[in-house]
Amino acid sequence: MDFDTLVHQPTRLQLFAYLYRHGESSFSEIVDELDMTEGNLASHMNKLEDADCVAVEKQFVDGSPQTTYRLTDHGREKFEEHVGQLEALIESLEE
């Protein structure tokens, strides 16, 4: 079974799952909720954005910059495919 390393990498898998569950989330929410450093989050989000898995919106809120992320349709599909592969693996172990 070949896992997609973009999704399967532990930190990115956590990001996919978080955004899948929560929809749109701000940079600071993700840093706090997943206990990540800002640099680590930025690095992983750049990879996901380059792969067309997350959409990024930058705006100013009360004079401060705010970046929000959400999974694209492509990102949702990749995550769902990965979950399906994990479920198939579990089922194969039960046989």
Secondary structure, DSSP 8 states (H G I E B T S, - for coil): ----HHHHSHHHHHHHHHHHHH-SEEHHHHHHHHT--HHHHHHHHHHHHHTT-EEEEEEEETTEEEEEEEE-HHHHHHHHHHHHHHHHHHHHHH-
